[in-house]
Amino acid sequence: MKNSISKIGQQTIVQISGCMDNLNAQEFAQSIQPLFKEDKPDVRIDCSGLQYINSNGLRVFMTLLKYISSMDGQLFLTQLRPEVKDIFDMTGFSALFDLLDDNRSYALFR
C-alpha cells in the first residue's frame, strides 16, 4: 500500500493506493498522525487507488472520522472503487461517511 499527504490551502488531501489489510492499516494509521493535531481539519481521502480494505482499515477510517467530527471538521472519501464501496455498504460505513463519486463533486459540496 502507498499513500501520500498533501495540502492545498487549508485542505488536506490523502491519496491511497493498494490494499489496506492487517499489515498496512497500522502503517496508514501512523502516516496520518499529523491530521490528529489539526484544528477544524478539512480532509479529503482520494480512494481511487484503494483496491481492498478490511476491518482494520475501516477502524482507522472510523478513528479519523471521530477525531475530525470532534474538532468540527470535515472528512470526505472520494472515488471509491465498486469493490471497496461494496465493503462500506455491507458494513454500514456508507451511512457514516461522506462518500463522493469524484473530486469535482467534492468542490461542489464545499
N, C-alpha and C positions, 0 to 999 in steps of 0.2 A: 504494500500500500504506500502511496505517496500523497503528501498533502503540502499545500503552501498557504501562507497567510500574507495578505497584503492590505494596505489601507488606501482608500480613495476618500479624501476629506475625513469625515468622522465615521465613515462606513468601513467595517472590517469585512474582507472577503476571504473566505476559506474555500480552497479548491481541494477536492478529494478524488483520488483515482485508485482503483484496485479493489481489494476485498477488505472489509473491516470485520475480522474474525477475532478469536480469543487472543491471539498474539498481537495483532495490530491495534486493537481497541485501546490498550494501555498506552501504546506509543502515540496514538492520536490524542488521548486524554492529556498526555504530557505536553504535546505540541501546542495545545490550545490553552494552557495555563495562563498566559498573558491576558486572555479575554476575561478572566475572573478578577482582574484588577481594574477594569474599566467602569466608570460611572456612566449609567444610561447607555449601555452598549447597543450598537446598531450592527447586527451581524447577518451576513448572507452566506450560506454554505452552498456552493455550487457542487451538486451531486452528479453531474453529467458523466463523470468518470467512475462513479461508485458502482461496482458490479454486484456486490453482495454485502449484506450486513446481518450480523447475528445479534443475540440478546445482549452481549457485552457492548457492542457498538451502539445499540439502542439505548442502553443505560448511560453511556457517555453523552449522547444527544439529550437525554432527559435531564441529566445533571446540568448541562449547559443551559437548557431551557429554563429550569428552575432558577438558576442564578440570574439570567437575563431578565426574567419576569420580576424577580425580587428587586431588581435595580431599575424597574420601569423602562426597560429597553425593548428591542425588537429582534426577533430571530426569524429568518426566512430560509427555507430549504428550497432550492430551485433545481429544476431539470432532473428529477428522479427518473431513472430508467424503469420500465414497466415491472421488471422482476423485483426491484427494490421497493417500488411503490406497492406491490402486492404484499410484501412483508409488513410495511407500515399499515396497510389496510387490515391485514389479518390480526395484527396485534393491537389495533385501535389507536395507534400513534398518529394516524392521518387526522384524527379529530383533535389532537393536541397541538400539532404544529401547523404553521402557515406554510403550505406547500404551493409553490408556483411553478407553472409549466416552463417558463423561460425567464431570462434576465430582463427582457422588456416588460414583462408583467410586474416584475419587482419595481422597476422605475415608475410604473403607473400606480402601483399600490402605495408608494410612499407619498 
